[in-house]
Amino acid sequence: MSAIAPLRDACITIANQMAGREVNDNMPPPLVDEVTIDSHSVWNLKMGYAPGAFDFKRRLQVLDSSGIKRQILFPGAAPLFAHALINKADDPSVFSKITTGRKEYGTKMVDLYNDWCGRLSRVVENGKMLLPD
């Protein structure tokens, strides 16, 4: 089991509840970004189901198809949930499936997110930087 699996599982449950979807133990996370990039998918699909939602090379294609030259990125669910876990480490009702090392889980998630942002900022695709230096 991955070190972040409990936090991932908690985030998936919350995201599905927020989207009004039935939550059950057999629901896989939407981790494959392969939907066709067209006007319907760009304007109607939301969260992890939208094209380019988490594959930033595809995000450039979505932005190009929409005529958008720049985009501001805000933290997604994982760093926000990690922050909540750090601040509520002593409250067992917050992310109750994570029973030990709660503050450490949150801190590790923030570190992983920051490392990912650093790696992503150095990626160049077709002469375009995914994120500025």
Legacy VTK file of the C-alpha trace (Angstrom):
# vtk DataFile Version 3.0
C-alpha trace
ASCII
DATASET POLYDATA
POINTS 133 float
0.000 0.000 0.000
1.286 3.440 -0.938
2.159 5.856 1.849
-0.478 8.300 0.638
-3.227 5.731 -0.077
-5.339 6.620 3.015
-5.318 10.332 2.122
-6.023 9.537 -1.555
-8.957 7.332 -0.542
-10.349 10.005 1.769
-10.015 12.646 -0.972
-11.788 10.436 -3.527
-14.692 9.870 -1.142
-15.055 13.599 -0.468
-14.766 14.509 -4.179
-17.455 11.993 -5.122
-19.761 13.203 -2.344
-19.281 16.823 -3.468
-20.108 15.829 -7.058
-23.282 14.057 -5.915
-22.047 10.609 -6.978
-22.767 7.472 -5.011
-19.755 6.519 -2.919
-18.783 2.876 -2.556
-15.630 0.862 -1.953
-15.415 -0.326 -5.566
-15.302 3.125 -7.177
-11.930 3.641 -8.890
-10.455 7.130 -9.050
-10.594 8.866 -12.450
-6.871 8.691 -13.213
-6.749 8.325 -17.007
-6.826 11.547 -19.028
-7.838 10.232 -22.432
-11.145 11.913 -23.265
-11.197 13.619 -26.671
-10.417 17.318 -26.547
-13.396 19.033 -28.168
-15.789 21.854 -27.269
-18.182 19.486 -25.475
-15.550 17.859 -23.258
-13.752 21.142 -22.532
-16.889 23.014 -21.425
-18.999 20.217 -19.917
-16.732 17.692 -18.185
-15.595 18.706 -14.701
-12.963 17.792 -12.120
-10.791 14.757 -12.937
-13.002 13.857 -15.899
-12.167 17.020 -17.874
-9.484 16.787 -20.554
-6.191 18.144 -19.247
-7.413 18.113 -15.648
-4.184 16.603 -14.395
-2.088 15.884 -17.503
-0.490 19.258 -18.086
0.825 18.400 -21.534
-2.806 17.808 -22.536
-3.753 20.972 -20.647
-1.692 22.950 -23.168
-3.756 21.387 -25.972
-6.994 22.341 -24.168
-5.783 25.917 -23.692
-4.697 26.152 -27.339
-8.069 24.823 -28.535
-9.795 27.472 -26.406
-7.534 30.331 -27.523
-6.180 30.817 -23.992
-2.556 31.984 -23.762
-2.009 31.848 -19.981
-3.623 30.193 -17.004
-3.375 30.687 -13.252
-3.043 27.434 -11.318
-4.536 27.070 -7.869
-3.869 24.135 -5.549
-6.144 21.184 -6.136
-7.759 19.000 -3.528
-4.690 17.099 -2.314
-2.704 20.064 -0.881
-5.858 21.617 0.551
-6.851 18.353 2.226
-3.258 17.925 3.413
-3.403 21.374 4.993
-6.661 20.441 6.727
-5.084 17.223 7.987
-2.081 19.088 9.394
-4.293 21.627 11.170
-6.776 19.025 12.441
-4.296 16.242 13.244
-5.716 15.951 16.760
-9.343 15.714 15.571
-10.087 12.060 14.700
-13.317 13.033 12.920
-11.296 14.670 10.123
-10.081 11.968 7.698
-10.988 9.258 10.195
-9.441 6.490 8.052
-5.986 7.918 8.750
-5.354 6.793 12.305
-1.610 7.262 12.837
0.984 9.809 11.789
-1.720 12.250 10.706
0.382 15.424 10.797
3.237 13.571 9.068
0.854 12.407 6.280
-0.260 15.985 5.713
3.280 17.314 5.732
4.416 14.599 3.315
1.538 15.458 0.965
2.528 19.145 0.968
6.168 18.188 0.315
5.170 15.862 -2.547
2.945 18.549 -4.069
5.695 21.178 -3.865
8.221 18.768 -5.418
5.745 17.998 -8.215
5.233 21.736 -8.897
9.001 22.189 -9.080
9.405 19.343 -11.581
6.445 20.514 -13.647
7.807 24.053 -13.886
10.849 22.759 -15.748
8.913 20.812 -18.420
8.868 22.286 -21.918
6.404 20.954 -24.507
6.586 22.150 -28.124
8.583 25.206 -27.068
6.110 26.200 -24.331
6.840 26.020 -20.633
4.101 24.326 -18.683
4.720 26.659 -15.760
6.946 29.760 -15.635
10.195 29.720 -13.680
LINES 1 134
133 0 1 2 3 4 5 6 7 8 9 10 11 12 13 14 15 16 17 18 19 20 21 22 23 24 25 26 27 28 29 30 31 32 33 34 35 36 37 38 39 40 41 42 43 44 45 46 47 48 49 50 51 52 53 54 55 56 57 58 59 60 61 62 63 64 65 66 67 68 69 70 71 72 73 74 75 76 77 78 79 80 81 82 83 84 85 86 87 88 89 90 91 92 93 94 95 96 97 98 99 100 101 102 103 104 105 106 107 108 109 110 111 112 113 114 115 116 117 118 119 120 121 122 123 124 125 126 127 128 129 130 131 132
